């Protein structure tokens, strides 16, 4: 049991999101964590905040950076550029029959074009695997309303 004073100081919430390092999966983001993990001995970070959480990765598409079965640290603070960042993404309507979740972890790349009305617009978003054996996931503008960046990857916990 984690004491209240340890929450976000040394312990972070764990969410069992069934995050795929492969393809997008389908489920809802839980409101309450499955539990709390003492991250102070697992992370290279000196401090934590209430935007951070831990989840487990399933699959091989982000290897060698994120091995299958890794526990990873994320932040819900997703402001700023996403290009080149490893992100936790969710797309409604896609699912994996084995895990039943709707989350994937990939490297974010956007292809933009100039638009006279809005200065620029996404031509497409590509979610890239670091393991070249896995295909990229393309998100086209018409699918943008069913797609969300949930968090940024910070590190694999040791």
Secondary structure by P-SEA (a helix, b strand, c coil): ccccccccccbbbbbcccccccbbbbbcccccccccccccccccccccccccbbbbbcccccccccccbbbbbbbcccccccccccccccccccccccccccccbbbbbbbbbbbccccccccccccccccccbbbbbbccccccccccccccccccc
